[in-house]
Amino acid sequence: MNKKEVAHIRKQFKLDHEMLKLFDILNVYIMKETNEIYHWERLPFGLVDREKQELYIGNFKKLLTGELDHKLFELKFQEDAEDPARVMLHQGLVTGDPEEWQDLMMLLVDKMLADAKYEKDMVVTFVRGQYYRPTKSRNDEAEESEKNEMFAHPFILCSVNSTEQQRKNLMFDYVEREFKYNIIVDPIVKLSTPEQGFFYPSVTDNYSDVNRILYCTGKSNYPDPQFIEQVLNAERSATALEVRTIFEEIVKEVAGEQLDTTTLAQMYEEIQQVIEDNEEEEAPKLDFKDVERVLKVSGVEDVTAEKVERAFETIIDDRNYELKATSVIPKFTSKSIKIETKVATISISPQDLRYVKQVNYQGKRCIMIEVDEDVVIEGFTLSTETL
């Protein structure tokens, strides 16, 4: 599943969107004290109040928002799981009976309650529906309209949300003309910040892939291993943060702990070029031969394929491991690298690292940044000193 496929699905989640049909919604309320189901209800989505529909749609869209390998993870199912979630989900996907779908989803809730202990009351929401997408590339010259070339993709989406108690407030009653204490005790379901969930099935080359599932977490780089392995019975995949850490350790093993900023900048630019060259394809990956080439081009001395291969075996015990290129570096357009010191934290884009130097000035280590314009701090222009 790539970012374009995720974006296409996310864009369909709008009220009255002709490319999205939602059939049934199932809400399950779980009490933290007993870790048991307190209440559940299933309704045809069309019978839900419109105001509630808007809240649910916003929640589903929020769940599917985020970058792959940061908040969204395409996972394979385990092959030897007992009572596999894959079977329940597939049966729920193909059944046309709302009650059977409900029973299957409640079995998944039972799996969520088996070993988990929640700190707050939780609400688990399931929705089943279908979205549409073209079966082939649009041809503006074709007589047949694009709508006639659409193919329906049934899906099941699950969102897990926590609750919170309303704050104590002082209210003013316009009718009685008096101040009143807010005594509302009903908890608020935090639909704007889903904790985690999933979308099934995943998508491969624009086709539904029932052998994979898209897991979603609300906290970047922190998927819930218990939910993934015990509830979804899926194989956990490395986060972008974990892949980046592995890459850094491999580079240190080959090139040593110290690298100048010119080398670092060139290294990131080379990897970014790999990503851009394969933008239309599946996310490119770097094996030990690719890492060897990147390090050589970046100016690292004495790099050999044998040294890099050994580093892979030392760090991750797998010479054939492949690093997802998009996880190795932050995106130039939206993210930056942090240079952290006791005095200050400096954020800078990877391609601008070449303008940063660590120098020795009067016996002290200093960071020097090359700039083209005057530096302004709180409205004051810094004076230029000659070293």
TORKOLSE-598670 format. One record per residue (C-alpha): residue number from 1; residue in one letter; x, z, y. Coordinates in steps of 0.1 Angstrom, whole numbers, plus 2048, in hexadecimal, padded with zeros to 3 digits. Layout:
  pos  code   c1   c3   c2
  NUM     a    X    Z    Y
...
//
This chain:
  pos  code   c1   c3   c2
    1     m  800  800  800
    2     n  80E  7F6  822
    3     k  806  801  845
    4     k  7F1  7E2  84C
    5     e  7DB  7E9  82E
    6     v  7D6  80D  839
    7     a  7CF  802  85D
    8     h  7B4  7E9  851
    9     i  7A2  804  83E
   10     r  7A5  81D  85A
   11     k  796  805  874
   12     q  777  801  85F
   13     f  76D  825  864
   14     k  755  821  881
   15     l  730  828  883
   16     d  71B  809  87B
   17     h  73A  7F5  872
   18     e  72E  7D6  85F
   19     m  74E  7D7  849
   20     l  748  7FB  83D
   21     k  72C  809  828
   22     l  72A  82F  820
   23     f  711  838  805
   24     d  713  85D  7FD
   25     i  724  87C  80C
   26     l  72A  89C  7F9
   27     n  735  8BC  80B
   28     v  741  8DB  7F8
   29     y  747  8FD  809
   30     i  761  913  7F9
   31     m  764  939  801
   32     k  787  946  805
   33     e  77F  969  7F8
   34     t  772  95E  7D6
   35     n  782  93B  7D4
   36     e  760  92F  7C9
   37     i  746  915  7D4
   38     y  72E  926  7EC
   39     h  718  907  7F3
   40     w  718  8E1  7EE
   41     e  701  8C5  7F9
   42     r  700  89F  7F3
   43     l  6EE  887  809
   44     p  6EC  861  80E
   45     f  702  85C  82C
   46     g  6E7  848  83E
   47     l  6D1  868  83E
   48     v  6EB  87D  850
   49     d  6E5  884  874
   50     r  6F7  86B  88A
   51     e  70A  886  89C
   52     k  717  893  87B
   53     q  71F  86F  870
   54     e  736  86B  88E
   55     l  748  88C  886
   56     y  74D  881  862
   57     i  759  85E  86B
   58     g  772  86D  883
   59     n  77E  884  868
   60     f  783  868  84F
   61     k  795  853  868
   62     k  7AC  871  871
   63     l  7B4  876  84C
   64     l  7C0  852  849
   65     t  7D5  854  869
   66     g  7FB  858  865
   67     e  819  846  858
   68     l  820  83F  834
   69     d  837  858  823
   70     h  832  870  841
   71     k  80C  878  83E
   72     l  800  85D  826
   73     f  80E  85A  803
   74     e  806  83F  7EA
   75     l  808  850  7C8
   76     k  808  845  7A4
   77     f  7F3  859  78B
   78     q  804  86D  770
   79     e  802  85D  74E
   80     d  7FD  87B  738
   81     a  7E6  892  74D
   82     e  7CB  8A6  73C
   83     d  7A8  89F  74B
   84     p  7B8  886  762
   85     a  7A9  882  785
   86     r  7AF  85C  782
   87     v  793  85B  767
   88     m  77B  86F  77D
   89     l  782  85B  79C
   90     h  77E  83A  78A
   91     q  75D  844  77A
   92     g  752  850  79C
   93     l  75C  82F  7AB
   94     v  749  819  793
   95     t  72A  82D  78E
   96     g  70B  824  7A2
   97     d  6FB  846  79B
   98     p  6FF  85F  7B8
   99     e  6F9  87D  7A2
  100     e  714  872  789
  101     w  72C  86C  7A6
  102     q  724  88F  7B3
  103     d  72B  89F  792
  104     l  74C  88D  78F
  105     m  757  898  7B2
  106     m  74D  8BC  7AA
  107     l  764  8BB  78C
  108     l  780  8B2  7A5
  109     v  776  8D0  7BA
  110     d  77A  8E6  79B
  111     k  79D  8D9  797
  112     m  7A4  8E2  7BC
  113     l  798  906  7B5
  114     a  7AC  90A  795
  115     d  7CD  916  7A2
  116     a  7C9  916  7C8
  117     k  7C4  933  7DF
  118     y  7B6  92B  801
  119     e  7BD  93F  820
  120     k  79D  933  832
  121     d  77B  927  827
  122     m  77E  902  81F
  123     v  767  8E4  81F
  124     v  76E  8C7  807
  125     t  75C  8A7  811
  126     f  758  888  7FA
  127     v  74A  867  805
  128     r  745  848  7F1
  129     g  741  825  800
  130     q  751  803  802
  131     y  764  7EF  81C
  132     y  769  7CA  81F
  133     r  787  7B4  825
  134     p  78E  78E  823
  135     t  796  781  800
  136     k  7AF  769  811
  137     s  7BF  761  832
  138     r  7A7  757  84D
  139     n  7A6  731  853
  140     d  796  72A  875
  141     e  791  706  86C
  142     a  77E  70E  84C
  143     e  758  708  84D
  144     e  751  727  83A
  145     s  751  746  850
  146     e  769  763  84A
  147     k  74B  77A  841
  148     n  743  764  823
  149     e  766  769  816
  150     m  764  78F  816
  151     f  769  7A4  7F7
  152     a  75A  7C7  7F3
  153     h  772  7E4  7EA
  154     p  761  804  7DE
  155     f  773  824  7E6
  156     i  771  84A  7E4
  157     l  77F  85F  801
  158     c  785  884  800
  159     s  78D  89B  81E
  160     v  796  8C0  81B
  161     n  790  8D3  83B
  162     s  795  8F8  844
  163     t  77D  90D  859
  164     e  781  925  876
  165     q  76C  940  885
  166     q  75E  939  8A8
  167     r  76F  94C  8C4
  168     k  75E  969  8D5
  169     n  750  95E  8F6
  170     l  73C  96B  913
  171     m  71F  954  91B
  172     f  707  951  938
  173     d  6E2  94B  930
  174     y  6D2  935  94C
  175     v  6AF  93E  941
  176     e  6B3  964  93F
  177     r  6CD  964  95B
  178     e  6E4  97C  949
  179     f  706  97D  938
  180     k  705  97E  912
  181     y  71E  984  8F7
  182     n  723  966  8DF
  183     i  718  973  8BD
  184     i  71B  952  8AA
  185     v  72C  959  889
  186     d  729  936  878
  187     p  74B  928  870
  188     i  757  907  87E
  189     v  762  8EB  866
  190     k  781  8DC  875
  191     l  779  8B8  870
  192     s  792  8AC  88A
  193     t  7B0  8BA  876
  194     p  7AC  8B3  851
  195     e  7C4  8C7  83B
  196     q  7C7  8AC  820
  197     g  7B4  893  80B
  198     f  7B5  872  7FA
  199     f  7A9  84E  7FA
  200     y  7A3  83D  7D8
  201     p  7AB  823  7CD
  202     s  7CB  819  7DF
  203     v  7D1  7F5  7E9
  204     t  7EC  7DD  7DD
  205     d  7EF  7BA  7EC
  206     n  7CC  7BE  7FB
  207     y  7BC  7C6  7D9
  208     s  7AF  7E8  7CE
  209     d  7C8  7F9  7B7
  210     v  7B7  813  7A0
  211     n  7D8  81F  792
  212     r  7E3  82D  7B4
  213     i  7D4  845  7CD
  214     l  7DB  84A  7F2
  215     y  7E1  86F  7F9
  216     c  7DE  87C  81C
  217     t  7EC  89C  82C
  218     g  7E6  8AA  84E
  219     k  809  8B7  852
  220     s  824  89C  854
  221     n  83E  89E  837
  222     y  82C  8BB  827
  223     p  816  8AE  80A
  224     d  807  8C8  7F4
  225     p  818  8C5  7D2
  226     q  7FD  8DA  7C0
  227     f  7E1  8C4  7CD
  228     i  7F4  8A4  7C4
  229     e  7FF  8AF  7A1
  230     q  7E3  8C6  795
  231     v  7C4  8B8  7A7
  232     l  7CC  892  7AA
  233     n  7E3  892  78B
  234     a  7FA  87B  79E
  235     e  820  878  7A0
  236     r  82F  886  7C0
  237     s  843  86E  7D6
  238     a  85F  877  7EE
  239     t  856  87C  812
  240     a  867  869  82E
  241     l  87A  889  838
  242     e  887  88E  814
  243     v  892  869  812
  244     r  8A4  86C  834
  245     t  8B6  88C  828
  246     i  8C1  87B  808
  247     f  8CF  85D  81C
  248     e  8E2  874  834
  249     e  8F1  887  816
  250     i  8FC  867  806
  251     v  90C  85A  826
  252     k  91E  87C  82A
  253     e  92A  879  806
  254     v  939  857  80D
  255     a  944  858  831
  256     g  94A  87D  837
  257     e  938  896  84E
  258     q  943  886  86F
  259     l  938  864  87D
  260     d  93A  857  8A0
  261     t  91B  84C  8B2
  262     t  924  827  8B2
  263     t  925  828  88C
  264     l  904  83B  88A
  265     a  8F3  823  8A2
  266     q  900  804  88F
  267     m  8F4  814  86E
  268     y  8D1  819  87B
  269     e  8D0  7F7  88A
  270     e  8D9  7E7  869
  271     i  8BE  7F9  856
  272     q  8A5  7F1  871
  273     q  8AE  7CC  86D
  274     v  8A7  7CF  848
  275     i  884  7DD  850
  276     e  87D  7C1  869
  277     d  888  7A6  852
  278     n  870  7B2  837
  279     e  853  7BC  84E
  280     e  839  7A6  83C
  281     e  843  7B2  81A
  282     e  842  7D3  807
  283     a  856  7EE  818
  284     p  87B  7E5  811
  285     k  891  7FD  7FE
  286     l  8B6  804  7FE
  287     d  8CA  808  7DE
  288     f  8EE  812  7DD
  289     k  8FA  7EE  7E2
  290     d  8E5  7EC  802
  291     v  8F3  80D  80F
  292     e  916  801  808
  293     r  910  7E2  81D
  294     v  900  7F6  839
  295     l  91D  80E  83B
  296     k  937  7F2  83A
  297     v  926  7DE  856
  298     s  923  7FE  86A
  299     g  949  803  86A
  300     v  94D  81F  850
  301     e  96F  81C  840
  302     d  978  81C  81B
  303     v  955  815  80F
  304     t  952  808  7EC
  305     a  934  802  7D5
  306     e  943  81B  7BC
  307     k  945  837  7D7
  308     v  921  831  7E2
  309     e  914  82F  7BE
  310     r  926  850  7B7
  311     a  916  85F  7D6
  312     f  8F3  855  7C9
  313     e  8FA  866  7A8
  314     t  908  885  7B9
  315     i  8EC  88A  7D2
  316     i  8CD  87F  7BE
  317     d  8DB  87B  79B
  318     d  8CE  857  79A
  319     r  8E4  839  7A1
  320     n  8C6  822  7A1
  321     y  8B2  836  7BB
  322     e  8A4  821  7D7
  323     l  89F  82F  7FA
  324     k  881  822  80E
  325     a  891  813  82D
  326     t  874  81D  844
  327     s  879  842  83A
  328     v  89F  842  841
  329     i  89C  83E  867
  330     p  883  846  882
  331     k  872  828  892
  332     f  883  81C  8B1
  333     t  863  818  8C4
  334     s  853  83A  8C0
  335     k  86C  853  8B2
  336     s  88E  861  8BB
  337     i  8AB  873  8AC
  338     k  8B1  897  8B8
  339     i  8D4  8A3  8C2
  340     e  8D1  8C8  8C0
  341     t  8E9  8E1  8D0
  342     k  8E7  905  8DB
  343     v  8E5  8FA  8FF
  344     a  8CC  8DE  8FC
  345     t  8B9  8C6  8E5
  346     i  8BC  8A1  8EE
  347     s  8A5  887  8E0
  348     i  8B2  863  8DF
  349     s  8A7  843  8CE
  350     p  8BE  838  8B1
  351     q  8C9  818  8C2
  352     d  8D5  82B  8E1
  353     l  8EC  842  8CD
  354     r  909  82C  8D6
  355     y  907  83A  8FA
  356     v  90D  85D  8EE
  357     k  92F  86C  8E8
  358     q  93D  88D  8DE
  359     v  95C  893  8F3
  360     n  976  8AE  8F9
  361     y  976  8B9  91E
  362     q  98D  8D5  929
  363     g  98F  8E2  906
  364     k  96A  8E2  901
  365     r  954  8CB  8EC
  366     c  93B  8B9  902
  367     i  920  89E  8FE
  368     m  924  880  915
  369     i  907  868  91A
  370     e  90D  846  92B
  371     v  8F1  83E  944
  372     d  8EB  820  95B
  373     e  8D8  832  976
  374     d  8D8  853  989
  375     v  8CD  871  975
  376     v  8AF  884  985
  377     i  8A7  8A8  97C
  378     e  888  8B8  98A
  379     g  889  89F  9A7
  380     f  8AE  8A4  9AF
  381     t  8C7  889  9A9
  382     l  8E7  896  998
  383     s  907  890  9AA
  384     t  921  87C  998
  385     e  941  88D  98E
  386     t  962  87C  984
  387     l  973  88B  966
//
